[in-house]
Amino acid sequence: MPDRLDITWIVLIGLALATILLPPLMPRPLLGNAVLLSLAAVKGRRIALDFMDLRAVPALWRGLVGAWIIIVPLFAWLASAVIALI
C-alpha cells in the first residue's frame, strides 16, 4: 500500500500534466491564468503539507504557510487581470 508521500508524488505528477494540457483548452487567457495559478496553489499546499511535513506542526504555522501559498498566486492573478484590463 502506498504511503502519503507516494500518493502526493502521483498527485503532483497529475497536476503537472494538467498544467501542461489545460491552457490550450481555455477559451480566455484570464480564465487560463486562474486555472494555472490555482493548480500551482494546490501543488504548493501538497508540497508544504507532505514533503515539508507541516501536517505535524501547530495549526498556526500550517495556517500561515497555507495563507502565503494562497496569497502569492492570488496577487499574480490580480496582476494578470490588471494587465488584461489595460
Secondary structure, 3 states (H helix, E strand, C coil): CCCHHHHHHHHHHHHHHHHHHCHHHCCCHHHHHHHHHHHHHHHHHHHHHHHCCHHHCCHHHHHHHHHHHHHHHHHHHHHHHHHHHC
